[in-house]
């Protein structure tokens, strides 16, 4: 349905090829950032968030490679599951990978990957199993991970650079107004761009119709991120987006003409 160069009878084989390409694509994001961080050109704070910003969107774009059969979502799920296992292995000291630690930890401590980084990978697994976009055609995954990746990632980078000393937060979190603005802009842009890319496959992804819903979801995600305790925004932001989708379905159905799940 989406892409299959081997024909319907070999759709499973093609999906396995797509899975390998997806793994390589996400690994390249991590490894390139690891090299940059090791060179000293960017701090671990920045490289960590660059991985945060691009890993999920790159993975989502590779969804277009899959055949779109019933089994496609489960084969795609293997990719983030492998990263979950890898992060657990690195975080517990059973696996050594300096590039991953350099790219995704602020302190250089491998155990740090057992917190926000692991939660991020787990959330990608959840999104894949619940909202793999084909064959049903549902943009939920792109908004959830657009806010989680692009929004939260830009919030940290912009907040550190332009936020100044005036900070607020709950439970040890340190937020800034500049960071929240970055969260809103990043959430909307990444969500909308991802939907625009996949609108090439699905006419139901009407960019005009989805403009306001995505804008509102991005705003709500920004507010929730601003009041979320430290290390929990990888959970609260996606939950906030899903809640808004439920609100749209029952109160403003014209804003969300999609099912809540694509299982």
N, C-alpha and C positions, 0 to 999 in steps of 0.2 A: 504493500500500500504506500509506504513512505519511500523506501528505497530497497530494492532487492535485485542485484545484478545476476543472481544465480537462478531465479525463477521460483515459483511458488513451492515446488517440491523440495527445494533446498533452502527454504526460508530460515530454518533453524541454523543451518551452517552459516548463512549470511549474517544472522544475528550474532553468532559467536565471533565472526570477523569484526563486526561493528563494535562488539564489546572490547576486543583487543585494541582497536583504534581508539576507543574512548579511554581506556586505561593509559595508553601512551600519551594521549592529549593532556589528560589531567596531570600525569607524572611530569610532563615537560614544564607545566606551569610551576610545579613545586621545585623541580631541579634547577631550572633557570634562575628562579628567585634565590635558591640556595647558593648558587655561584655568585650572584650579585651581592648577596649579603656577606659572603665570605671575602669578597673583594674590598669591602668596606665602603662601597659607593652609596649604599643605603643602609640604614640602621635596621636592626631586627624588628623594631616596631613597625616600620614601613613595609618591609618584605613580608612580614607575617600577615599584614592586612591586604597586601597585593594578592597573596594566595587566597585569602578569605574572599576578596572581591571577585576573582576570576575563576577559581576552581569550579564552583557550582555552575556558573553560566557556561563555561566550556563544556562541562559534562552535559548540561541541558541541550546545547546545540548539537552534540553528537547523537541525541535522540533521533535526529532526522535521518541518521544512517540506518536505523532499524527497520525491519520489514513491516512492523505494525501489527503483527499477529498477536494472538492471545498470550503467547509465551514471551513476547518481546520485553514486556515490563520486567519479567523475572530474570531474564538474562541481563538486562540493563542494571537491575538491582545488584548484581554481583560486583559491579564496579565500586560503588560506595561501601559495600560490605567488606571488600578487600582492604579498603582504606581504614575502616573501623578496626579490623583485625591488626593492621599494620600500626595504627596509632596506639592500640593497647599493647602491642609487642614492644614498641619503642618506649612508651611511657613506663612500662614495668621493667625495662632493662633487658628484656629477652631478645630484642633486636636492636642493632646499632646502625644508625643512619644519620650522619652529621648534616647532610643536606636538608633533611626533613626537620631536624631540630633547629638548625639555623634559620630556616624559612618560617617556621611556625611557632617558635617560642620566644618570649621577650627576654627571659633570663638565661637561656641556654640550658636549662634543666629539662631533660627528656620527660620528666613526670608532668610537666606543664601541659603536654599533649593530651593528658587524661581529663582535662577540663574543657574549656571552650572549643578547642580543636576537635575533640572527640564528639562533643555534643553536635557540632556543625555537621560532621560526617553522618552521625546517626539521623539527624533531621533530613539529610539528603536521601537516606534510605527510606524514611517514612514518606517523604514526598513522592519518591519514585513508585512505591507500592500503591499509594492512594491516588496519585494524579498523573501517572504516565499518560502523556497527551493523546496517544493513539491506541485504539482506533476511534475512541469516543469524541475526541476533540474538546479538551478542557484546559483553559489557561491558568488554572489555579497554581500549578507548580511554578510557573514563570513569575507570578506575583509573590508567592511565598519566598522563593529563593532569590528573587530580585531584591526584595526588602532585606532579607537576611544577609545576602552577599554584598551587593552593591551599596545598599543603604548603610548597613552597620559598618562595613569596611571604610566607606568614605567618612562616616561620622567620626571614627577614631583618627584618621589621618588629618582631616580638616580641623578637628577639635584640638589636636596636639599643636598644629601649626598656627592656628588663628584664634584659639579659644581663650588665651590669656590665663590669668590666675584666678579668675572668678569662676568657680565650679560649684556644681550642685549634684545631688545624687542620693540614692537610697542603698543601704546595706553595703557601704564601702565603694560604691560606684562613683566615678568622677566624670560628670557630664558638663558640657559647655553649650552655650547658645549656638556658637559657630558649628559645633559638632552636630547638634540637632538639625541645623539647616542643611548640613552635609548629608545627614541621614535622610531627610525628606527628598532632597534633590536626587541622591543616589538611588533611593528606593523607587521613585517614579521613573527615572530614566532607564534603569536596568530592567525593571518590570515591563515597561512599555516597549523598549527595544526588543526584548525577547519575544513578546507577543507579536510584534511587527514581523520578526523573522519567521515565526511559525504561522503567521497569517497567510504566508505563501502556500501553505499546505491546507489550511482550513478557512473557508470563506466566512465561517461563523465567528471568527476572530475579527469582528468589525472594530477598527481602531477608533472610529468616531463614537460608537456606542460605549466602548470600554474606557474612553479617556477619563470621564468623571469617576467611575468606580475605582479605577487604578489610582487616581489622584486622592480620593478619600481614603482608600486602604493605605496608601503611603503616608498620609497625614496621621492616621490612627496608629500605624506602626511606629512613626516617629515619636508620638506622645508616649506610647507604651515603652519604647526603648529608653526614653528619658527618665522614666520612673522605675525602671527595672533594677533590682539589686545586681551586684557584680557577678559575672559569669552565668547569668540566667537568661540573657537576651536571646540566645540561640533557641530558647524554648518559647519565651513570651511573645516575641515578634511574630513567628509563624502562627501561634494560637490566635493572636489579635487579628491577623489577616483572615483566618478561617472564620472567626466569629463575625467579621464584617460580611463575608460571603453569605453566611447564614442569614444575617439581617437583610441583605439584599434579596435573597430568595423569597423570604416571607413578607417583606415590607415594600421592596421596590423591585419586583421580579424583572422589570424591563432592563434593569442595570446588570442583572446576572442570569442570562437565559441558558444556564448550564446546570448540570447536576452537581451536587456537592461532592460526590465521589465518582471515580471512573473504574471501580473494581469490576 
